[in-house]
Amino acid sequence: MIRINENYLKLQASYLFSTIARRINEYQMQHPDKEIIKLGIGDATRALPKACIEAFHTAVDEMAADATFRGYGPEQGYPFLREKIAENDFYSKKVDISEDEIFISDGAKCDTGNFQEIFATDITIAVPDPVYPVYVDTNVMAGRTGEFKNSRYQKIVYLECTEDNNYLPDLPEKPVDLIYLCFPNNPTGATISKGALVKWVDYAREHKSLILFDAAYEAFIRDESLPHSIYEVDGAKEVAVEFRSFSKTAGFTGTRCAFTVVPKECMAHDASGNQHSLHSLWNRRHSTKFNGVSYPVQRAAEAVYSKEGKEQVTNIISGYMKNADRIRQEMDDLGFSYAGGMNSPYIWINAKMDSWDFFDMLLKNAGVVCTPGAGFGTCGNQYIRLSAFNSFENIEKAMNRIKDSVKK
């Protein structure tokens, strides 16, 4: 008799964004003529940068000729892309990350979800609340979390992020093994100073913990006093793995390309206390389960680092942040308290009511889609997330609709 992994039965309902999509579709079927403006899921809406498109076309043409055709590429990624990443994202910022510590993948969501596979199932994990659901759900699937009771999994250490602590998690009161951090944060948009990040690195070094640091939104940082990488902190290479993505910065949500940094100094332990290289373990997992990102996509990603590509990506991000500024302006005018939007494309808004009720109200009265904060954890129950990923025209229209809806 074929049996299932019963940990999957512990998952709560469907994935958050699948639930949102279902509700939108149901509403749209009942109101086919009503225009819906989606400020929920963080999907890019601007076209790929021209430099990326040109590189994409050139690489596709190469695939059309026997002499330049590429078959299987290196699972870790082509050196031409890994070298550009190391040079531009790390060396240029005086961060010592070498190209062979970089692994190209098809998305930060995949990597943050998959990385937990190389750890024991009885480790203790700590996650912020609210939190990106993938961090939790993949550990549920692995069997680390225990049962779901009173809106939380019994074996997870939840680090509450509220207005009282500026949405920055406090250090765990007891030692934990694996820590998930995301800055700029999804969903709250909160950022962390280098000084605060030092405390996390010191904690991880003291307790032999590992930090999985999601930096997918680092390109949206406008305050240059803020760290873009956890490796700007001394000692972080010993205790941290970092995830980055081309999805939101260069519009690769549908093209799929990202990368994970696993320093060679980063170690984990077996049951006897012996050290093992996470770089080697991840390389083994990556090579076994992944055949690499396609050659044309990696050439397109490489073009992000060209002079033209950098200018075009900066323009795209500036457009999204203009949208964020407009959302913040409207929330100020309406008297809502919020976080984010300054160094992040997300605005985390205190709705002061059940977040799913607010979601339904906006959808029905304004034709605007938000993300209910309850989908990110208990601390999000009275919050919603608005995304700046849209055209300025639609943002303007959505803000006017929200204003009319809220003032009724």
C-alpha positions as CSV (number, residue, x, y, z in Angstrom):
1,M,0.0,0.0,0.0
2,I,1.5,3.4,-1.0
3,R,1.5,5.8,1.9
4,I,1.8,9.5,2.1
5,N,4.0,11.8,4.1
6,E,1.5,12.6,6.8
7,N,3.3,15.9,7.6
8,Y,1.5,17.3,4.6
9,L,-1.7,16.9,6.4
10,K,-0.5,19.4,9.0
11,L,-0.4,22.2,6.4
12,Q,-3.1,24.8,6.9
13,A,-5.6,25.0,4.0
14,S,-3.9,26.0,0.7
15,Y,-0.9,28.2,0.1
16,L,-1.8,31.8,1.0
17,F,-1.6,33.2,-2.6
18,S,-3.6,30.3,-4.0
19,T,-6.4,31.2,-1.6
20,I,-6.2,34.8,-2.6
21,A,-6.3,33.8,-6.3
22,R,-9.4,31.6,-5.7
23,R,-11.3,34.4,-4.0
24,I,-10.4,36.8,-6.8
25,N,-11.6,34.4,-9.4
26,E,-14.9,33.7,-7.6
27,Y,-15.5,37.4,-7.3
28,Q,-14.5,38.1,-10.9
29,M,-16.9,35.4,-12.1
30,Q,-19.8,37.1,-10.2
31,H,-18.7,40.6,-11.4
32,P,-17.2,40.0,-14.9
33,D,-17.3,43.7,-15.8
34,K,-15.6,45.0,-12.7
35,E,-11.9,46.0,-13.1
36,I,-9.7,44.5,-10.4
37,I,-6.4,46.2,-9.5
38,K,-4.1,43.7,-7.8
39,L,-1.8,45.0,-5.1
40,G,-1.5,41.7,-3.4
41,I,1.0,39.2,-4.7
42,G,4.5,40.7,-5.3
43,D,4.6,40.0,-9.0
44,A,6.7,42.3,-11.2
45,T,4.7,44.2,-13.8
46,R,7.4,46.1,-15.7
47,A,8.9,44.4,-18.8
48,L,12.4,42.9,-18.7
49,P,15.2,45.5,-19.1
50,K,16.1,46.0,-22.7
51,A,19.6,44.8,-22.1
52,C,18.3,41.6,-20.8
53,I,16.0,41.1,-23.7
54,E,18.8,41.7,-26.2
55,A,21.0,39.2,-24.3
56,F,18.2,36.7,-24.2
57,H,17.6,37.0,-28.0
58,T,21.4,36.5,-28.7
59,A,21.5,33.5,-26.5
60,V,18.4,31.9,-28.1
61,D,20.0,32.5,-31.5
62,E,23.1,30.7,-30.3
63,M,20.9,27.7,-29.4
64,A,19.8,27.6,-33.0
65,A,23.2,26.7,-34.4
66,D,25.1,23.5,-33.8
67,A,28.4,25.4,-33.4
68,T,27.1,27.5,-30.5
69,F,24.4,25.2,-29.1
70,R,24.6,24.6,-25.3
71,G,23.3,21.4,-23.7
72,Y,23.5,20.7,-20.0
73,G,25.3,23.5,-18.2
74,P,27.0,23.4,-14.8
75,E,24.3,22.8,-12.1
76,Q,25.9,25.6,-10.0
77,G,25.5,28.1,-12.8
78,Y,27.7,29.3,-15.7
79,P,30.9,31.0,-14.5
80,F,30.2,34.1,-16.6
81,L,27.1,34.9,-14.4
82,R,28.6,33.8,-11.1
83,E,31.7,36.0,-11.7
84,K,29.5,39.0,-12.5
85,I,27.5,38.5,-9.3
86,A,30.6,38.2,-7.1
87,E,32.2,41.3,-8.7
88,N,29.1,43.5,-8.6
89,D,27.1,42.4,-5.6
90,F,30.0,41.6,-3.2
91,Y,33.5,42.6,-4.3
92,S,32.4,46.1,-5.2
93,K,30.9,46.5,-1.7
94,K,34.1,45.2,-0.1
95,V,32.4,41.9,0.8
96,D,34.6,38.8,0.2
97,I,32.4,36.3,-1.6
98,S,34.0,34.3,-4.4
99,E,32.2,33.1,-7.5
100,D,32.4,29.4,-6.5
101,E,30.4,30.2,-3.3
102,I,27.5,31.3,-5.5
103,F,24.8,28.8,-6.7
104,I,22.5,29.9,-9.5
105,S,18.9,28.7,-9.2
106,D,15.4,29.2,-10.6
107,G,14.2,31.3,-7.6
108,A,14.8,32.3,-4.0
109,K,11.5,30.8,-3.1
110,C,12.8,27.4,-4.2
111,D,16.1,27.8,-2.5
112,T,14.7,29.0,0.9
113,G,12.3,26.1,0.8
114,N,14.8,23.5,-0.3
115,F,17.8,24.4,1.9
116,Q,16.2,22.9,5.0
117,E,16.4,19.4,3.4
118,I,20.1,19.1,4.4
119,F,19.4,19.5,8.1
120,A,18.2,16.9,10.7
121,T,14.5,16.7,11.3
122,D,14.7,17.2,15.0
123,I,16.4,20.7,15.0
124,T,14.7,23.7,16.5
125,I,13.8,26.5,14.2
126,A,12.9,30.1,14.8
127,V,10.9,32.3,12.4
128,P,9.6,35.8,12.7
129,D,5.9,36.3,12.9
130,P,4.6,37.6,10.5
131,V,6.7,35.5,8.1
132,Y,6.9,34.5,4.4
133,P,4.9,31.2,4.4
134,V,7.4,29.1,2.5
135,Y,9.8,29.2,5.5
136,V,7.2,27.5,7.7
137,D,5.4,25.3,5.3
138,T,8.6,23.5,4.1
139,N,9.5,22.7,7.6
140,V,6.0,21.4,8.2
141,M,6.5,19.1,5.3
142,A,9.8,17.9,6.7
143,G,8.2,17.1,10.1
144,R,10.0,19.6,12.3
145,T,7.0,21.7,13.5
146,G,4.7,19.5,15.5
147,E,0.9,19.9,15.5
148,F,-0.9,23.1,14.6
149,K,-2.7,24.3,17.7
150,N,-4.1,27.8,18.7
151,S,-3.0,29.2,15.3
152,R,0.7,28.1,15.7
153,Y,2.9,25.1,15.2
154,Q,3.9,23.7,18.6
155,K,7.6,23.1,17.9
156,I,8.4,26.4,16.1
157,V,9.9,29.3,18.0
158,Y,8.0,32.4,16.9
159,L,9.7,35.7,17.1
160,E,7.0,38.3,17.2
161,C,7.3,41.4,15.1
162,T,4.9,44.2,16.1
163,E,4.7,48.0,16.1
164,D,6.2,47.9,19.7
165,N,9.5,46.5,18.4
166,N,9.4,48.2,15.0
167,Y,8.7,44.8,13.4
168,L,12.2,43.7,14.3
169,P,12.4,40.2,16.0
170,D,14.1,39.9,19.3
171,L,16.8,37.3,19.8
172,P,15.4,33.9,21.0
173,E,15.3,33.5,24.7
174,K,16.6,29.9,24.4
175,P,19.1,28.5,21.9
176,V,17.8,27.5,18.5
177,D,19.5,25.8,15.7
178,L,18.1,27.4,12.5
179,I,17.0,31.0,12.2
180,Y,15.1,32.6,9.3
181,L,15.6,36.3,8.7
182,C,14.5,38.5,5.8
183,F,15.5,42.1,5.3
184,P,14.1,44.2,3.8
185,N,11.3,42.2,5.2
186,N,8.5,40.4,3.4
187,P,5.8,41.1,4.4
188,T,6.4,44.1,6.7
189,G,9.0,46.0,4.7
190,A,11.0,46.6,7.8
191,T,14.8,47.0,7.6
192,I,17.6,46.2,9.9
193,S,20.7,48.2,10.8
194,K,24.1,46.7,10.7
195,G,24.4,47.0,14.5
196,A,21.3,45.0,15.0
197,L,22.4,42.4,12.5
198,V,25.7,42.1,14.4
199,K,23.7,40.8,17.4
200,W,22.2,38.0,15.3
201,V,25.5,36.9,13.9
202,D,27.0,37.0,17.4
203,Y,24.1,34.9,18.7
204,A,24.5,32.4,15.9
205,R,28.2,32.1,16.5
206,E,27.7,31.6,20.3
207,H,25.1,28.9,19.9
208,K,26.4,27.2,16.7
209,S,23.2,28.2,15.0
210,L,22.7,28.9,11.3
211,I,21.0,32.0,9.8
212,L,19.1,31.7,6.5
213,F,19.1,35.3,5.4
214,D,16.7,36.2,2.6
215,A,17.9,39.4,0.9
216,A,15.7,39.2,-2.1
217,Y,14.7,42.8,-1.8
218,E,18.1,44.4,-1.0
219,A,18.0,46.3,-4.3
220,F,15.1,48.4,-3.0
221,I,17.2,49.9,-0.1
222,R,17.4,53.7,-0.5
223,D,19.1,54.4,2.9
224,E,22.7,53.5,2.2
225,S,23.5,53.2,5.9
226,L,21.6,49.9,5.9
227,P,23.4,46.7,5.1
228,H,22.6,45.0,1.7
229,S,24.1,41.7,2.8
230,I,24.6,39.9,6.0
231,Y,28.2,39.3,5.0
232,E,28.9,43.0,5.7
233,V,29.0,41.8,9.3
234,D,32.3,40.2,10.5
235,G,32.0,36.5,11.1
236,A,28.7,36.1,9.2
237,K,30.4,33.8,6.6
238,E,30.7,31.2,9.4
239,V,27.0,31.2,10.3
240,A,24.9,32.5,7.4
241,V,23.6,31.5,4.0
242,E,22.2,34.3,1.9
243,F,19.5,34.2,-0.8
244,R,19.1,36.7,-3.6
245,S,16.8,37.0,-6.6
246,F,16.5,38.7,-10.0
247,S,12.7,38.4,-9.8
248,K,11.6,41.7,-8.3
249,T,14.7,43.8,-9.3
250,A,14.8,43.0,-13.0
251,G,11.4,41.4,-13.5
252,F,12.5,37.8,-13.7
253,T,9.3,36.5,-11.9
254,G,8.3,34.7,-15.1
255,T,11.8,34.1,-16.4
256,R,13.2,32.5,-13.2
257,C,16.7,33.2,-12.0
258,A,18.2,33.7,-8.5
259,F,21.2,32.7,-6.5
260,T,22.2,31.5,-3.1
261,V,25.5,32.2,-1.4
262,V,27.0,29.4,0.7
263,P,30.4,30.4,2.1
264,K,33.0,27.7,2.5
265,E,33.6,28.6,6.1
266,C,29.9,27.8,7.0
267,M,29.7,24.6,8.9
268,A,27.1,22.3,10.5
269,H,27.5,19.3,12.7
270,D,26.5,15.6,12.8
271,A,25.2,13.8,15.8
272,S,28.7,13.2,17.1
273,G,29.6,16.9,16.9
274,N,31.8,16.6,13.9
275,Q,31.8,19.6,11.5
276,H,30.7,19.3,7.9
277,S,30.8,21.9,5.1
278,L,27.4,23.3,4.2
279,H,28.9,24.4,0.9
280,S,29.7,20.8,0.0
281,L,26.4,19.5,1.2
282,W,24.4,22.1,-0.7
283,N,26.5,21.4,-3.8
284,R,25.7,17.7,-3.5
285,R,22.0,18.4,-3.1
286,H,22.0,21.0,-5.8
287,S,23.8,18.7,-8.3
288,T,21.5,15.8,-7.5
289,K,18.1,17.5,-7.7
290,F,18.7,20.4,-10.1
291,N,19.9,20.6,-13.7
292,G,20.6,24.3,-13.8
293,V,18.9,27.4,-15.1
294,S,18.7,27.6,-18.9
295,Y,21.6,29.2,-20.8
296,P,19.5,32.0,-22.3
297,V,18.1,33.0,-18.9
298,Q,21.6,33.1,-17.4
299,R,22.8,35.3,-20.3
300,A,19.8,37.6,-19.7
301,A,20.7,37.7,-15.9
302,E,24.3,38.5,-16.8
303,A,23.1,41.6,-18.7
304,V,21.7,43.0,-15.5
305,Y,25.3,43.8,-14.6
306,S,26.1,45.7,-17.9
307,K,26.2,49.5,-17.8
308,E,22.9,49.6,-19.7
309,G,21.4,46.9,-17.5
310,K,22.3,48.6,-14.3
311,E,20.7,51.9,-15.5
312,Q,17.5,50.1,-16.7
313,V,17.1,48.1,-13.5
314,T,17.6,51.3,-11.5
315,N,14.9,52.9,-13.5
316,I,12.5,50.0,-12.9
317,I,13.1,50.0,-9.2
318,S,12.7,53.8,-9.0
319,G,9.3,53.4,-10.7
320,Y,8.2,50.8,-8.1
321,M,9.4,53.0,-5.3
322,K,7.5,56.0,-6.7
323,N,4.5,53.8,-6.4
324,A,5.4,52.9,-2.8
325,D,5.7,56.6,-2.0
326,R,2.2,57.2,-3.4
327,I,0.8,54.4,-1.3
328,R,2.5,55.8,1.8
329,Q,1.1,59.3,1.1
330,E,-2.4,57.9,0.9
331,M,-2.1,55.9,4.1
332,D,-0.8,59.1,5.8
333,D,-3.8,61.0,4.6
334,L,-6.2,58.3,5.7
335,G,-4.6,58.1,9.1
336,F,-3.4,54.5,8.9
337,S,-0.2,53.5,10.7
338,Y,2.2,51.4,8.6
339,A,5.7,50.1,8.1
340,G,7.7,49.6,4.9
341,G,7.6,51.5,1.6
342,M,10.8,53.5,2.3
343,N,13.4,50.7,1.5
344,S,10.9,48.1,0.3
345,P,8.2,47.7,-2.3
346,Y,5.8,46.5,0.5
347,I,3.7,48.6,2.8
348,W,2.4,46.8,6.0
349,I,-0.7,48.6,7.1
350,N,-2.5,48.3,10.4
351,A,-6.1,47.9,9.3
352,K,-7.4,47.7,12.9
353,M,-9.8,44.9,11.9
354,D,-9.7,41.3,10.8
355,S,-7.4,41.2,7.8
356,W,-9.6,38.8,5.7
357,D,-12.6,41.1,6.4
358,F,-10.5,44.0,5.2
359,F,-9.5,42.0,2.1
360,D,-13.1,41.3,1.3
361,M,-14.1,44.9,1.9
362,L,-11.4,46.3,-0.5
363,L,-12.2,43.7,-3.1
364,K,-16.0,44.3,-3.1
365,N,-16.1,48.0,-2.5
366,A,-12.9,49.2,-4.3
367,G,-12.0,46.4,-6.7
368,V,-8.5,46.4,-5.1
369,V,-6.6,43.3,-4.0
370,C,-4.4,43.3,-0.9
371,T,-2.7,40.5,1.0
372,P,-4.4,39.7,4.3
373,G,-1.8,39.8,7.1
374,A,-3.3,36.7,8.8
375,G,-1.7,34.6,6.0
376,F,1.7,35.5,7.3
377,G,1.1,34.6,11.0
378,T,-0.8,35.4,14.1
379,C,0.9,38.8,14.5
380,G,-0.6,39.8,11.1
381,N,-4.2,39.3,12.0
382,Q,-5.1,43.0,11.9
383,Y,-2.8,44.0,9.1
384,I,-2.7,44.0,5.3
385,R,0.1,44.2,2.9
386,L,0.0,46.4,-0.2
387,S,2.5,45.9,-3.0
388,A,4.0,48.6,-5.1
389,F,4.4,46.3,-8.1
390,N,2.1,47.9,-10.6
391,S,1.9,50.9,-12.9
392,F,1.7,54.3,-11.4
393,E,-1.6,54.8,-13.2
394,N,-3.1,51.8,-11.5
395,I,-1.6,52.8,-8.1
396,E,-3.2,56.2,-8.4
397,K,-6.5,54.7,-9.3
398,A,-6.3,52.1,-6.5
399,M,-5.5,54.8,-3.9
400,N,-8.5,56.9,-5.0
401,R,-10.7,53.8,-4.7
402,I,-9.4,52.9,-1.3
403,K,-9.9,56.4,-0.1
404,D,-13.5,56.4,-1.3
405,S,-14.1,53.0,0.2
406,V,-12.6,53.6,3.6
407,K,-14.3,57.0,4.0
408,K,-17.8,55.5,3.4
